[in-house]
Structures are given as structure tokens and as C-alpha cells.
Amino acid sequence: MKTIIEPFRIKSVEPIRMTERPERTKLLEEAGLNLFLLNADDVIIDLLTDSGTSSMSAMQWAAIMKGDESYAGSRSYHEFEQEVRNLTGFEFVIPVHQGRAAEKILFTVLDRPNSPNSANAVYLGNTHFDTTRANIEFTGAKAFDLPIPEGLVPAKRHPFKGNIDLVRLEAGLKEHSDNVRAVILTVTNNSGGGQPVSMANIRAASELAKSHGVLFVLDSCRFAENAYFIQQREPGFADKSVFEIAQEMFSYADATTMSAKKDGLANIGGFLALNNSELAMASRNLLILTEGFPTYGGLAGRDLEAVAQGLREVVDEDYLRYRVRSVEYLADKLEGGEVPLILPAGGHAVYLDAGGFLPHIPPSQFPGQVLANELYLHGGVRGVEIGSVMFGKTDETGAHVGPPMELVRLAIPRRVYTQSHVDFVAEVVLEVFARREELRGLEMTYQAPYLRHFTARFRSI
Ligand SMILES: *Cc1c(COP(=O)(O)O)cnc(C)c1O
């Protein structure tokens, strides 16, 4: 059959409150024109993130009931540890409440504040995710994004557009030699469009890092979606299972940070996993300071159970076929209407090219934010800006320095929305596209020093 169906029945539902434009206009004004400051009840289709928004399965809810809430050495921890070990092959499995806690711990442990060149510490990656970059910069280090050139051209198709540029990686490793703290490959490359990284690229990046004595880290939030793309697109992998492919991906890494709120199919949780016993010990000591005892790391036993079961379910190939197709389905509809977007579709999201959508609004007036806001006003659809609001800076002369792309991400929560919800989203985007010339820029009236997009406020120009 040509039609790929949702491979599940819906057993429990959450009603959606319907709203109209005048109400949404008032709500968005009150939120300082920042979609992060809206109440979720005031959103019809919430595509802000695929993080922590998955529907859990009946098996996960059942697993939650057997959660062991002991402080130390709980059965749930051992189950979780075993599942993560099976998948990743790493010996030391450190649970955390979500991905950024793993980042904070790892980068703190890798930071050597008293070493002579500590001010020159750098991280090299395909594209650092916002929390990854912020946690790196918080230690005083710099994060350099080295995507392949195709990765920065929205309309350019490439099967592995999330790859790191190996030539620039090698040059970076040579240039910064002793100061490179780690090479981080994000799979799939979230900030670069949810695009996959090929096995060949992972292997080559790993070899380069190792030959320079540098730690090689996978940011593995979407390892299963990445592994599925490898199975579908990379020669030599068609006959391997997604689980085997994922195991091979992890085999090239020295450590992984994982937000289980994505491909863990859980609403909270994550882990840091690695093989180096000294780094593991230092990480556990920090974990105790900030997250909790090493056998729960800021989670309840039931959360560990939900993640362990989620990791088993996410590599199911019927699930992944539906997952990747449902995202591509939205991209196909928008591409049919000539809406500028990143092609091909990412694994977890469709990324609108706000720069191409609103060429009359300069980056300094936040075209991505303008577009995201209009999708909400027009249809109650909430996406997220990934552009000058999230990554833009002001230089010494007061001029705006934007990132390479101005994007709006429409992230699809896992197992949550049906095909008619997706049809509705496409209709909203196409209608906004038809009257794009009417939209006007924004100015920022408040910003915080870190991760400003979460709390910024805006005014129409
Ligand atoms: C979500 C995410 C993180 C951070 O995880 P949280 O669970 O949100 O703290 C890190 N890297 C990538 C690529 C992500 O998508």
C-alpha cells in the first residue's frame, strides 16, 4: 500500500481549545510578541518543540507503575542502565533530568580553568544546539559550527545535510590543537534543519578527533531518526536494522549527551554516557552536587522506566517509517505551494526559510519571529524562531550580526497529531505565504544575557 499509516491506535485524548484571531492577537500582545510566553492552552497546534511532548505508549505507562523509587541502587536505574548500555555500548551511564544537564556536567568537567590557555578553549561541531552552545560559552569557551556548505543553503537537497565539513574540522583541530576540548556531532543536526549525519561522516570525524587526541561526543537526542535515514539513504545499510545502525553510530564516540525528551519518547529525562572512568567519576561528583544521586540523577524511578521502554520502542521501524513520512508529508505540501523551506524535510521538523519567505524584512528586524508570530495569529499554530532572535548578536559598533539562516521550525511531537492536524498546518502556512508582503518587522525591547529567545519581548515597527 502507498499510504503509510500511524502505527498505533489512540487510547487517551487531550481536547484542544479552539480560538479565533482577535483573542489570539490580544494573548500574543500580552506575551510581549514572544510565543514562548503564551499559555499552551491558547495554542491550537503546538509545534514549538518535539521535546518532552511525545505521547507515551501503554507500555510506557505500565512501566511507570513498576518504577522503584528507592534513593540508591533502584531496580529502575539498573533497567535504565542496561538499556542504555545495550544501545550505546558505553560503560558509565549517568542519568540526568534532561539533555542540557548532561551538557552542563560534561563541559564543566572538560573545562580546565587553571590551565595556561584556558581562555582559548574551543569546541568544534556540525552545528551546536542552543543549549549546547550556551553551556559551552558559559565555561568561557568558544563553539565553532562547521557544517558542510550544502547545510547552509535551504533549498539545496543533500541526503546528509547535517554532516560536518571534514576539511574545516581538520583545519580547526590543527589551528586550535591543544585547546580543542571536544568535537561534538549532533545527530540529527537540530539547528541545521533536523538533517541527518551519515555513518561515513561520523566515522571520519571520529578518526580525525582521535588522531588529535580530542574527545569525540555524539549529541544523540535523535539517534533513531538519524539511524533510520542512514538505513534509507546510505549505501551498505539497507539490510541492517536501525538498532544495529544506532549501535555502530555510538561505537565511534567517546561519550554521548542525550535528551530522552526526544528519541527517548519520554516527557522528561536524559543521560550522559561514556567510557573514560576518570571523566565518569568527575561527572558523577558534579551530578551529586546539582542533580542527585548517581542512580537517579534528578529523575524519579518511574521516569527511568519510561525512558528505558521509550528507547526500546523508538527503534521500531514501522514507527520510524511513519515518523519520518509524516514530517515529509508536511514539507511536500509546502513545497508544492512554493513556500521556501529547508529541503529535504528534517527528521523531526519542517524548517521554513524565513529569510526567503520575508525578503523585505532584514535580519535585524527578526523575520523568523515575524513569521512565527503570524502563523499563531492566523491559525493558532505555534512554531519557533531559529534565527536572529535565538543566535543573533550585537557587535561592538552596535550592528546586528545574524546567523547564516533565518528559520522557523515547525517541530512535530511524536505520536501526537494526526494527518488532518498536519493538513491544517499546511493550510495556515500557505495562507500566510499568500499575504507575506503585508508583514512588518519587529524590534526587541527586552533581552536576557543567555538564551534570550526564551524571555525576550518585542514591539512592532
Ligand atoms: C533538546 C536538545 C538538547 C538539550 O536537551 P534538553 O532536554 O532540552 O535539555 C541538546 N541538543 C540537542 C540537539 C537538542 O535537540
The ligand as an ORCA input file, in Angstrom:
! r2SCAN-3c Opt
* xyz 0 1
  C      16.917     19.261     23.049
  C      18.322     19.240     22.689
  C      19.321     19.395     23.650
  C      19.035     19.731     25.095
  O      18.168     18.837     25.709
  P      17.071     19.316     26.780
  O      16.416     18.036     27.164
  O      16.153     20.269     26.107
  O      17.786     19.953     27.912
  C      20.629     19.293     23.233
  N      20.934     19.059     21.947
  C      20.002     18.916     21.010
  C      20.397     18.639     19.597
  C      18.666     19.004     21.326
  O      17.742     18.875     20.378
*
